[in-house]
Each structure stands twice: as C-alpha cells, then as structure tokens.
Amino acid sequence: MLFSEGSTGLDFSGGAAATSTLITFLLGLGIVFIGLIALIVIIKIMGAIMRSVNAKQAKREPEPVPEVKAPVPEGDRGEIVAAVSAAIATVLGESVSGIRIVSFKKVD
C-alpha cells in the first residue's frame, strides 16, 4: 500500500516503492518524448513556411541594376608616365634613366 492507516506520510515498503518509481520514470520519459515530438513538428512546420516564402521571393524577378562604369580619374599624364616607367624599370631590373618609352596610349 502506498499509505498506511497509522502513518502521516508515504510508506514505500514492498512493491509500492517499485511501482511509484516505475510510474515516475515512465511519466518523465513520456514527457521528454512528447516534448521532442512537439519540437520536430514545430521545426517541420517552420521549414514548410520558409520554403513557401522563399518560393514566392524566387518567383519575383529581380529588378535589373543598371551598370554604371566607375569614372577613371584623369590624373596628370606625367605622373602616370612616371609610375608606368618606374614599374617597367623595376620589372626589368634597370634604372628609370636606362629605359626609353617611345609611345604611351590609353587602351579602352
């Protein structure tokens, strides 16, 4: 018996202790699995909602973005020639005075 007549509390003698423990174990295990199943269902519902939202967004065609060429700063031509001359001299391993640039044209 769970309660005895003369006692003021619970009497866990004999099979009552095992039954109480088993009920507590099964109740706890059931609550955990119900919680896990609820989480799975919630995640699946959220996934379906997100797929439908993404499908709606994918159906809309993105607006074409006009291509804007960045303006090339027109610097002093002498500075540009000096920079290119220095780069070529560095690659060739010579001094800038040792090379002669004959033509310098802008290519689009």
Legacy VTK file of the C-alpha trace (Angstrom):
# vtk DataFile Version 3.0
C-alpha trace
ASCII
DATASET POLYDATA
POINTS 108 float
0.000 0.000 0.000
1.066 3.499 -0.671
-0.487 4.900 2.504
-0.760 3.010 5.747
-3.504 3.835 8.221
-1.394 4.888 11.146
1.270 6.890 9.326
1.227 10.545 8.382
3.405 10.215 5.276
4.116 7.863 2.442
5.057 4.290 3.130
7.357 2.957 0.449
7.624 -0.575 1.699
7.427 -3.557 -0.554
6.115 -3.253 -4.088
4.741 0.243 -3.629
8.222 1.775 -3.896
8.959 -0.047 -7.140
5.591 0.890 -8.616
5.983 4.542 -7.642
9.487 4.666 -9.108
8.353 2.996 -12.322
5.443 5.417 -12.709
7.740 8.395 -12.147
10.246 7.029 -14.683
7.611 6.366 -17.343
5.948 9.728 -16.772
9.280 11.553 -17.126
10.255 9.551 -20.203
6.850 10.202 -21.775
7.085 13.949 -21.160
10.552 14.077 -22.735
9.438 12.201 -25.846
6.283 14.300 -26.184
8.458 17.418 -25.984
10.844 16.066 -28.630
7.983 15.141 -30.947
6.495 18.613 -30.476
9.855 20.179 -31.407
10.071 18.025 -34.544
6.567 19.051 -35.606
7.271 22.752 -34.952
10.528 22.611 -36.950
8.807 20.869 -39.878
6.024 23.481 -39.901
8.563 26.321 -39.811
10.519 24.671 -42.643
7.374 24.452 -44.786
6.580 28.115 -44.105
10.118 29.198 -45.001
10.085 27.136 -48.230
6.847 28.796 -49.314
8.220 32.267 -48.515
11.425 31.534 -50.434
9.433 30.193 -53.379
7.402 33.417 -53.504
10.572 35.500 -53.406
12.191 33.392 -56.132
9.172 33.898 -58.427
9.620 37.638 -58.346
12.178 38.688 -60.901
14.891 40.904 -59.530
14.967 44.395 -60.935
17.860 44.881 -63.337
20.572 47.021 -61.877
21.920 49.484 -64.412
25.628 49.114 -64.910
27.490 52.248 -64.055
31.110 52.450 -65.012
33.221 53.991 -62.337
34.852 57.099 -63.663
38.571 56.698 -64.093
40.315 59.621 -62.511
42.222 61.546 -65.122
45.447 62.366 -63.382
48.405 64.269 -64.599
49.730 62.426 -67.661
53.294 62.980 -66.484
52.543 61.248 -63.175
51.038 58.262 -64.961
54.037 58.003 -67.318
56.404 58.204 -64.344
54.549 55.444 -62.477
54.487 53.148 -65.502
58.162 53.863 -66.199
59.072 53.006 -62.620
57.086 49.759 -62.771
58.720 48.700 -66.034
62.174 49.594 -64.728
61.563 47.548 -61.582
60.474 44.505 -63.575
63.428 44.775 -65.961
65.847 45.418 -63.109
67.235 48.607 -64.622
67.162 52.251 -63.582
64.438 54.513 -64.939
67.020 56.531 -66.859
68.130 53.338 -68.615
64.806 52.732 -70.363
63.116 54.742 -73.075
59.341 54.765 -73.546
58.512 55.597 -77.141
54.710 55.593 -77.027
52.133 55.752 -74.293
48.468 55.251 -75.331
45.280 54.722 -73.338
43.529 51.463 -74.215
39.805 51.065 -73.533
LINES 1 109
108 0 1 2 3 4 5 6 7 8 9 10 11 12 13 14 15 16 17 18 19 20 21 22 23 24 25 26 27 28 29 30 31 32 33 34 35 36 37 38 39 40 41 42 43 44 45 46 47 48 49 50 51 52 53 54 55 56 57 58 59 60 61 62 63 64 65 66 67 68 69 70 71 72 73 74 75 76 77 78 79 80 81 82 83 84 85 86 87 88 89 90 91 92 93 94 95 96 97 98 99 100 101 102 103 104 105 106 107
